[in-house]
Amino acid sequence: MPKPNYFSAHLTILRIFGLWSYDDSESRSSSSPKSFLYSVYQATLLFTFAYLFTVLEIIELRFSWAKFDDFISNVCYAIVHTMACLKISLILARASDIRKIINSFENGPFQIRPGEKTDEEYRLVSQRVRRTEKLLKIYFTIGTSVVINGLLCPLYVSSDSTSRQTRVKNFTTEPDRGLISGDDNEIVSRKLPYMSYFPFDVGATPYYELAYVYQGISLMTLSPIIVTTDVLYGSILLHIATQLGILARTLISVRSIGANRLLRYDLYKSHGNGWKFDDGEIFSRKRLDVEIYRLLKNCVAHHRAIISLAENMEEIFSTLVLLQFLSNLVIMCFPLFQITSVPVMSFPFFSMVSLMTAMMYQLFIFCNCGDEVTQQSLLVADAACFCDWYEFSSAKMRRALLSIVQRSQRPLRLTVAKFATLSRETYLKVVQGSASYFMFLRKMHRADDDDEQ
């Protein structure tokens, strides 16, 4: 039976974009120049097209105060890309811890071993793997639409614009960039996909084209990183939920599993193949109790390992998830505001819609996966209560089961840095809060327009 490829798609993408470098074991098995070249590639790619690009966006904020629409659009994208840089920094700083979490699914209590219920466990894990890959494809589609619409917006604005202005050569970026045309004193207004600071005049060829290409490469680097890191976090939560489901199935049928394991052992020992197990009493009660107790101890260890894994996930990612929630609470209202200010069915309209969809889907992944962990942890408590515990003959068997019952009565909840739980209820609150901010922003903007009139 092949091993499930839990995160192969995620890690392949992260490695392509410089976020999953060779660990020590891989470095020993690979040539030293290969590791060195990857480190150079990693540093060059991330610094040039992630960190530097985001810094240039933040610097540009000081030049976009004059136009309210341009300013909030710049703030929106600057926050998104700043969060991407924070995710990059987290992955690089906690690479060893994240690697241990990922590897834990193929080792220890989570490993699928030959034996009873192997086919069912493999089926459950394979379903989760397919689901995480589906999440990755959907989010990639949405993220790609954001990038494509963002890159096409300047072309739409330039072709639709009939305004002309006197060219003023300067070395700071203004919201409207120009390219000289016909008359030396007039230019056609052109915009870059994203407002960024450049220490040269991007209104002239070839600087405009170079800046355009640089922003395109930067966005095609940041978008897959954002998508993959978000889905990786959600995928780990889904696999934690799967382990809870496997634990619940083991507890609910612990007696039959123990009897079938003894049966297989006896069949192997006697090399018999002409009879089937029909009655658990063919085993001595003592042998069956010993086997059930061993299974219960494994269940206790499995449960503790799941809880420890969830706690490690919260310790590593909770602060970043909190920042993501706070930023999305504000960001999601900006596309709503922009949608009401641009022509329907235009590239700016589609760009804002795709960005808002991406932010909503991002939070949905976090909250839905966290909610699923909580639901599966409750099933563990039900399974422990409804197994055949009344037939356990020894006190140590009941104590082992009691330890699982006591811990599972407190649902396993992933939190947002202890401020809120990852649940669909929290997701709805964020969406409602964003709508409230949008109404406030819209009302404030209308008040400013009335004052100007």
N, C-alpha and C positions, 0 to 999 in steps of 0.2 A: 504494500500500500504506500503510495507516494506521500511525502510530507507536504502539508499545506503551505503554500507560499503566502504567508500572512501579509507581509508588507513589501513584497518584491517590487510592485509597481511604484509605490511611494518612494522607496529608497533609491530606485533607479533614477527617478526624476530629480531627487535631492542631490544625487551624486553628479548628474549632468550639470546642475547649476551650483556646484561647489559647496554643498552643505552636508555631504556625507563622506568625509575623508577616510583614508585608510586607518584602521586601528592598528595597535601594536602587532597583533597576530598576523594581520594582512601584510604589514610592513616587512615582517620577517620572511614571509613567503614570497613577497614580490621584490623586484629589484629596487635598490635605493634611488636611482634616478627617476623611477616612475613615481615614487612618493613625493620626491622633491618637485618634479614638474607639476604634479597635481596641486601641491601647496602653492606654487607660483600662480597657477591658473586660478585657484580658489581666491587668493588675495587680490589678484588683478580684476577678476570678474566682479566680485562683491564690492570692492572699493569703488571701482570706476562706474559701474552701472546700477548700484544700489545705494550705497551710502552717499557718494558724491552727488548723484542725481537728486536725492532727497534733501540734502543740504542746500543745493541750488534752488529747489522749490521753496524752502523755508525762507531763504534770503529774499526771494522775489515778493514775499508777503508785504514787505515794507513799501514796495512800489505799486501795489494794487489797491491801496486804500481809497483812491479817488472814485473807482467804479465799484459799487456795491455788489453787483452780479459777478464781476470778475473776481472780487475778493473772496466771496463765499465759495465759489467754485475752486479757487486755488487752495483755500483752507481745507476743503473737503478732500481733495486728492493728496494734499500734503499730509493730512492725518492718516490716510490709508497707507501711504508709502512709509511714513514714520513707523506705523505699527508693523509693517513688513520688515523694516530694519531691526526692530526690537525682536521679532521672531527669529530673524537670522542670528542675532547676537545670542539669544537664548539657546538655539540649537547648537551653536559653536561652543558656548560656555558649558553647557550641560550634556555634551555629546556622549560622554561615557555613561552617565546615568540613563539617558534615553536609550542608549544601545543595550544596557542591561535589561530595561523593561521590555524592549522588543525581543531580545533573545530569550527572555523568561518563558515566552509562549511555546518554545520548542524544547524546554528543559524542565526538570523538576516536576512539581504536581500538575502542571498544565500540559505536559507531554502526553500525546496519544500513544499508548502502549498496546501491543497485541494482547488480546484477551476479550473478556465479556464487554459488550456494548461498544466495541471499537468502531464498528460500521456506523452506528448512530452518532457517536461523537465526531467522527470524521465528516459525516453529512452536515451536522450543525456548524462545524467550523468552516466547511467549504461554502455553506450558504452565507456565512458572515463575510468570507473573503470576497465572494461575488458581490455582496451588497456594498462593501467598502469600495470596490472597484467601480461600481455603478455610481456611487456618490462622487468619486473622483472624476468620472467622465462628465457627469452633469455639471459639476462645479467648474471643470475646465472649459466646458462650452460657454457657460455664463461669463467666466473670466476672459475668455478669448473675445467674446462679443464686446466687453467693456473696452479692451485694448483696440480692437478694430474700429469701433465707433469713435473712440477718442482720436485715433490717427486720421480718420476721414473727416472729422469735424472741421479742421482748418481748410480743407479743400472745398467743403460745402460753403463755408463762410466767405472764402475768397471769391468763388465763382458767383455767389449771390450778392456780393458787395459791389455797389456802384459809387461808393464814396471815395473821394480823393482828398489828399491832404498834402500840405507843403512838407517836403522832406527836411528833417532836422537830424543831422548826423550826431549821434551821441554814443556813449559807451556804457549805457545802462539800458536794461530791457524795459520797454513800455508794454502795456496790454496790447496795443496795435503795432505790429511790425510792418514795415513797408518794403516794397521792391520797386526800383525806379522803372518807369515806363514812358517811352516816347519823349515827353517833355522832361527836361532835367529838373524842373522845379516841382514836379508832381509825381506821386507814387500811388500804386494800388495797395490798399490795406491788406496785409496778410498776417495770419496768426500761426503760432506754433501749436502743436497738439496740447501741450501743457506749459503753463507759464513758469519759466525758470530764469534765474539770473545767469547772464553770460557776460564776461568782461570784454566783449567786443560787439560791434554793430551787427546784429543778426538780420537786419533788414536788407543787407546786400548779399548778392551771390558771390561765392559759394557758401558763405557763413550760414545762411538760412537753411540750405540743404543739409549741411553738416550737423547743425543743431537738430534738425528734423530727424535725421538718421540716428543721432545719439539718443534722443528721447524715445524713438521707436525701439531700439535695442534695450534700453533701460526698462521700458514697460514690458517687453517680451521676456525679460529676466525676472522682474518683480512679480508679475502675475502668476507664473507657475509656482514660484516660491510661496506666495500667499495661499494659493489653492492647496498645494501639497501639504504644507505644515498644518493648515486647518483640518484637512481630511485625515491626516495622520493622527492628530489628537482625537478626533471623533472615532477613527477606526480602532484605536487602542481601547476606548471606552466600550465600543461594541463587542470587542473580543473579551473584555472583562465581563460584560453581560452574558456572553456565551458560556464562559466558565461557570458563572452562577447557575445558568440553566442546566449545564452538565452535572453540577453538584446536586441540584434539586432532583434530577432524574435518578441519580445514584442513591440518594437517601430514600426516595419513595419506594424503591425496589431493592433495598439493601439485602433483604433476606433471600430473595430469589437469585440475586447476583452471587451471594456467598455459596448457595447450593450448587449453582451451575459451575462455579469455579472448582469446587470439590469434585464434581462429576467429571469435568475435563481432566483434572489431575488423575483420577482413578482410571479413566479411559486411556490416558497416555501411559500410565504405569502398567496396566494390564494388556495394552495393545489390542483391546477388544473393540469391535466395531459393529456388533450385531444387536445391541440393545440400546434403549433410550431411557433417559431419566423421566420418571413419572411421579415418584414419591420422595419428598425430602427426607422422610424417616429412614431411608436406606442408609443414611449417614448417622453416625452416633451424634447425639445432641451436643456432646462436648466438642467434637470436631467442628460442627457447624457454628457453635458459639465462638470458638477461637477465630474462625474465618470472618464472621460478622464483626467481631471486635477489631480485627485487623483492618477491615474495610472502613469502620467508623473512625479509627485513628487516622486513616488516610483522608477521610472526609474532613476531619478537624484540621489537619495540616493543609488541605486544599483550601478550606474556608479562610484560614489565617493568611495563606499566601495571596488570596484574592483581595482581602482587606488591606494587606500591606502594599500590594500593587496599586490599589486605588488611592491610598494615602500618599504614595510616592508620586503618582500622577498629579494629585492636588498640590503637593508641595512644590513641584517643578513648574506647573503651568497656571496655578490659580491667580497669581498676580497679573500675569499677561492676559488671562481671560477677563479679569476685572477691567483692565485698561481697554480691552477690546469692547466690552459691553458699554463702558462709559463713552468711548469714542463713537461707537455705532449709534448710541442714543442721540447724539448730535448730528452725525453724518447723514443718517437716514432721512432727516427732515430737509437737508439741503437739496438733494435731487428732486424732492417734491416741490420745493420752491422754484427750482430751475425749470421743471416741466411746465409750470404755469406761466413761464416767461418766454418760451421759445415756440416756434411753429410746430404744430402737431405733424407727425410723420416726416420730420426732418432728422438729419444726423445728430444734431445736438439733443433732440428729443429722445432718440433711441439710445444715445450715450448715457443720459441721465437715468432712463428707465433700466438699462442694463446694470448700471452701478448700484441703483437702489435694490434691484433684484439680487445682486451678488451679496450685498450687505445683509439682506433679510435671510438669504439661504445660508450664509455663514453662521449666523446666530441660530438658525433652525438646526443645523448640524450639531452644534454644541449642546443646545437644550434638549433636543430629541434623544441624543445618545446618552446624556446624563440621566434623563428620565427613564430610559430603558434599563440602565444599571439599577436604579432604585426599584423598579418593578420586578426585575429578576431576583433581587435580594429578598423581596417579600415572598417570592415563590419558594425560596429556601426555607423560610420559617414554616410555611404551610406543609412542605414536604417532610420536614422533621416531625411535625405534629401528627401527620397522617400515615407515617410508616408503621410497621408492625412492632412498635416499641413495647407493647404490652406482652409480647412473647419473649422479650429478652430475659434470660434467666439470671444473669449476673449483674451486680451493682455497677461494676466498672463500665459495662456496655451502656447502661442508662446514664451514667455520668458523662460519658463521651457525647452521647446524643444531647444531653441537657446543655452542655457547653455551646453546642451549635444553636440550640433553640434560644438560649439567653442572648447570644450575640446577634442572631438574625432578627430578633424582635425589634431591634433598632435598625431601620432601613439604611442601607449603604447609600448615602447621598453625596454626590460631588457638588462642591460649592464654588461660588465666585469669590474667592478670598474671604470666606466666611460671611459675606454680606448677603448672599442669596444662593439658592440652590439652582443647579442646572436642570430646569424643567420647562415644560411647555407653558406653564403659568408665568414663569419669569419671562419667557419669550414674548408672550402677549403683552406683558407690562412694558417691555422695552418698545414694542411697536406702538402701543398707545401713548407712551411718553414722547416718542418721536413725532407722532401726529400732533400732540399738544405743542411741542416746540415749533412745528411748522406753522400752526395757526398763529402763534405769537410772532414768529418772524414775518409772516405775511401781513399781519396787522401793523407791525412796526414799519414795514416798508411802505404800506399804503399811507400811513401817517406822514412819512417823510415826503412822499409825492404830493400830498395835499398842502404841506407847508411850502414846498417849492412853487406850487401854483398860486 
